[in-house]
Amino acid sequence: MPHLATPTAAVFAPDGRSFLTSCGPRLVPDGPDTVWLTPLPIEEPTERITLWAQLITGMELDAGGGFHDLSPEAWRQRYQQLQSLAGQDR
C-alpha cells in the first residue's frame, strides 16, 4: 500500500531485489516504513514498448514533453508497425 505522506528516505536491500521507504516519525496511519519489491526490467525493445503504450493510451509524447491524441490513421500506422515487429527475433 502506498504511503499516505511523502517518503523522506529510501534504501535498497544489498541484493537489489527490494527497497524500503520511510516517512520519518510515526505521524501517518501507514507507519513510518514500507518495504517494496524492485520491479524487474522490461526486456522488450524500446520501439515495441513505445508503440504498445501509444496504442493502449491513444496518445503519444511530443518532443516538448507534452501528450497529444493520435489520429485514427496514426493509430492504425502504429498498430501495423507493432504487428511487423512481432515476428522479429528479440
Buried (B, 14 or more C-beta within 10 A) or exposed (E): EEBEEEBEEEEEEEEEEEBBBBBEEEEEEEEBBBEEEEEEEEEEEEEBEBBBEBBEEBBBEEEEEEEEEBEEEBBEEBEEBBEEBEEEEE
